[in-house]
């Protein structure tokens, strides 16, 4: 992710995300970039109201022009309920040691 994509993502997070605990909106100064690669970013969001933290992974879907076609197409992948449950189960037992799982 480049700096413009990061800024746009942070703005989008402030507009669309609420704290999972107290439902308060996040402010830009409480969203931190942990890591970015290519079209993905890992962000930490801190809630001042209830003092909780959330981690969010963002994947940017870029619009591409297919050869020989005038229309733009973008690939959108949906996240299923099972994907969310799998991640929740993983994070409940995750000790923070990324080297161990990689």
N, C-alpha and C positions, 0 to 999 in steps of 0.2 A: 504494500500500500504506500502511495506517495503522500506527501503532507496535505494536499488538497483532499484526497480521499479520506484521510484521517479526520480532518476538520469536518467534512461532510458527515462522516459516520458519527462523530461525537454530537453534532447538531441533531442528527436523526435519533440518536439514543435519548437525548433530552426531550425530544418531542413525543416519542412513542413508548418509552419504558417508564415503569413505576416500580418503586420498591416492593419486593415480594412480601415483606413483613407488614409495612404500614401504609402502602399505596401512595406514598409521597413521590413527587417528581424529582428526578435528579437534576443537578445543575452542572454546567460544563466544567467548572473548577473541581468537581468531585468525581470526574471520570478520568481515569488514568490509562494510558496505553502501556500494556505489559510487553507485548511483542506483536510484530507484523511480518508476514512473508507474502509475497506475491499479492494475491487477492483476498487474504485472510488477516484478521486481527484479533487479538485477545485484549479485552478491556476490563478494568476493575471499576466498579461503581460503588461509591460510598454514600450512604444516606445519613444526613445530618440529624434528621428527626428521630430515628430509632437506633442510629449508630451501627447498622448492619452493612455488610459488604456483599456484592454479587459479582460473579465473573460472567462475562458475555463473550462468546465467539461470534465474529461477524465475517460473513463471506460475501464478497462483492461479485455480483453477476454482471459481466460486461456485455454490452451489445456488440454483436459482430455482424459484418456484412458477408453473406455467403457469395462465393464466386458465381457470376452469371445471373445473380438475382438483384433486383433493385430494392427489395424490402430488407429491413433490418430484422434480425431474429435474436432473441436472447433465450438462454436456457435457464429455466427456473425449476429448481428441485424443491419439493415439499418435504417437510419434516413431519414424520408421523408421531402419534402418541407413543408408540413403542420406542422410537428413537429417544424421545424425552425421558421415558422411564428407564431405558438402558443407561443414559447419561447420569440420571439421578442415582441409580443403584451403584454405578461406578464411583461417583463422587462421595457417596456415603462411606466407602471403604478406602478411598484414596488418601495416602499419607503425605502427599506433596512431593514425593521423590520421583521426578520425571526420568531421571537416569535409569531407575529400576525398571520402568515400564517400556522405555525405548531401548 
